[in-house]
């Protein structure tokens, strides 16, 4: 009697992806502020902190995180008012330690973030997740621009494909900006992870 094993050479997704890099910011893993020495922001600089909530026509900095107590935030202290420690006068950036991406499999970057602003913001303001490649070039993986509407802080999840950069030694670089006319802008990031998934191929086999 013949029996058939497998499903005509179909691929089976990896049920347990390998974590390449992970940071929930509960411990200090060595992110570097202003890595290129070119930041222009005077306040609201990225830091690892236990954030304090701020409110101006709604919550602009969240005092809660998706996990644990710490996150990356544009100055964690609330200050005497919402506009005291928000981003002012330009760009603030922070960069991860070096990350070695494996050469095979599918690579996915996931993270939680928010960008919040008052209605005096515009498209010169932004949040960016960048990748600094082995050759020194910088790729913007994700960007959200400000708008001229009031936008309260709310955590959002993103998932991005990094497979094109497999085998490289890279850095994640996060930027946020209050550019152009002064406005109330805040940002936060938590639970950054890069995971590797592989697939297994099932081969049809006849068993006598």
C-alpha positions in Angstrom: 0.0 0.0 0.0 1.2 3.5 -0.8 1.1 6.3 1.7 2.0 9.9 1.1 4.1 12.1 3.5 4.2 15.9 3.1 2.2 18.3 1.0 3.7 18.5 -2.5 6.8 20.3 -1.6 5.1 23.1 0.2 6.9 25.4 2.6 6.2 25.4 6.3 6.7 28.8 8.2 9.1 28.7 11.2 6.8 28.4 14.2 9.5 29.8 16.5 11.4 32.7 15.0 14.9 33.4 16.3 15.4 36.7 18.1 18.4 38.5 16.6 18.0 41.7 18.7 15.6 42.8 21.3 15.2 45.7 23.7 12.3 46.6 26.0 14.5 49.3 27.6 14.2 47.9 31.1 18.0 47.7 31.2 20.5 49.9 29.5 21.8 48.2 26.4 23.9 51.0 25.2 22.0 53.2 22.8 23.9 56.4 21.9 22.3 59.8 21.8 23.2 62.2 18.9 25.5 59.5 17.4 26.7 61.8 14.5 27.1 64.9 16.6 24.7 66.8 14.4 21.5 67.1 16.4 20.0 70.5 16.7 17.2 70.1 19.2 17.7 72.0 22.4 15.1 70.2 24.6 13.1 67.0 24.3 16.2 64.9 23.5 15.8 61.1 23.2 16.6 59.2 26.4 15.8 55.9 28.1 13.5 56.9 31.0 10.5 56.1 33.1 8.2 58.6 31.3 5.9 61.1 32.9 2.6 62.0 31.3 1.9 65.4 29.9 -1.3 66.9 28.7 -2.2 69.8 26.4 -5.5 69.5 24.7 -5.1 65.8 25.3 -2.2 63.5 26.3 1.0 64.4 24.4 3.5 62.3 26.3 2.4 58.9 27.6 3.3 57.9 31.2 2.6 54.3 30.4 4.6 51.9 28.2 3.6 48.7 26.3 5.7 46.7 28.6 7.6 47.3 31.8 8.4 50.8 33.1 11.0 52.3 30.7 10.9 53.3 27.1 12.8 55.6 24.8 11.2 59.0 25.0 11.9 62.6 24.0 12.8 63.7 27.6 10.9 61.7 30.2 10.3 64.4 32.8 7.0 66.2 32.4 8.4 69.6 33.5 6.2 72.4 34.8 4.0 72.3 31.7 3.6 70.3 28.5 5.7 72.6 26.4 8.8 72.7 28.7 10.4 69.4 27.8 9.0 68.6 24.4 11.2 68.7 21.3 12.3 72.2 20.4 14.4 73.8 17.7 15.3 70.8 15.5 16.2 67.1 15.4 17.0 64.7 18.1 18.4 61.2 17.4 19.5 58.0 19.2 21.2 54.9 17.9 21.3 51.3 18.9 24.4 49.2 19.5 25.7 47.3 16.5 23.5 44.5 15.3 24.7 41.5 13.2 22.0 40.4 10.8 22.1 36.7 9.9 22.7 36.0 6.2 19.7 33.7 5.7 16.0 33.6 6.4 13.4 36.3 6.6 14.2 39.3 8.9 11.5 41.4 10.5 11.8 44.5 12.6 8.9 45.3 15.0 8.5 48.1 17.4 5.9 50.2 19.3 6.0 54.0 18.8 4.0 57.2 19.0 4.3 60.7 17.5 2.1 63.3 19.1 1.7 67.0 18.4 -0.5 70.0 18.9 -2.3 71.7 15.9 0.6 74.1 15.5 2.7 71.2 14.0 3.4 70.7 10.3 5.0 68.3 7.8 8.5 69.6 8.8 8.0 67.7 12.1 8.6 64.0 12.0 9.3 60.6 13.5 11.7 58.2 11.7 13.1 54.8 12.1 16.3 54.5 10.1 18.8 51.7 9.3 22.5 52.6 9.2 24.1 50.0 6.8 27.5 48.5 6.7 28.6 50.9 4.0 27.6 53.9 6.1 24.5 54.8 4.1 21.3 55.6 6.0 17.9 54.1 4.9 14.7 55.4 6.2 12.6 52.4 7.0 9.6 54.2 8.4 8.5 57.8 8.6 5.5 59.7 10.0 5.2 63.4 9.3 3.4 65.9 11.5 0.2 67.6 10.4 -1.6 70.8 11.3 -4.1 68.9 13.5 -4.0 68.0 17.2 -2.8 64.4 17.6 -2.7 62.9 21.0 -0.1 60.2 22.0 -1.2 56.6 21.4 1.0 53.5 21.1 1.0 52.0 17.6 2.8 48.8 16.4 4.9 48.6 13.3 6.4 45.6 11.5 9.0 46.1 8.7 10.9 43.7 6.4 14.7 43.8 6.8 15.5 40.8 4.6 17.2 43.0 2.0 19.9 43.7 4.5 20.7 40.1 5.6 24.3 39.5 6.4 25.1 43.1 7.2 26.3 44.7 10.5 23.8 47.5 11.1 22.5 50.1 13.6 19.0 51.2 14.2 18.7 55.0 14.4 15.6 56.8 15.6 15.0 60.4 14.9 12.3 62.9 15.8 12.0 66.6 15.0 10.3 69.9 15.7 11.4 71.7 12.6 10.2 74.9 11.0 7.9 77.0 13.2 7.9 76.1 16.9 5.3 73.5 17.9 4.5 71.0 20.6 6.0 67.6 19.5 6.7 64.4 21.5 7.6 60.9 20.6 8.2 57.5 22.2 9.5 54.0 21.3 9.4 50.7 23.1 9.7 46.9 22.5 12.2 46.9 19.6 12.8 43.5 18.1 14.5 41.9 15.1 13.5 38.3 14.4 14.7 35.7 11.9 12.3 33.2 10.4 13.1 30.3 8.2 11.0 28.0 6.1 11.2 24.2 5.8 10.3 22.4 2.6 8.2 19.3 2.7 8.9 16.7 0.0 6.3 14.3 -1.2 7.4 10.8 -0.4 5.9 7.5 -1.3 6.1 4.8 1.4 5.6 1.2 0.3 
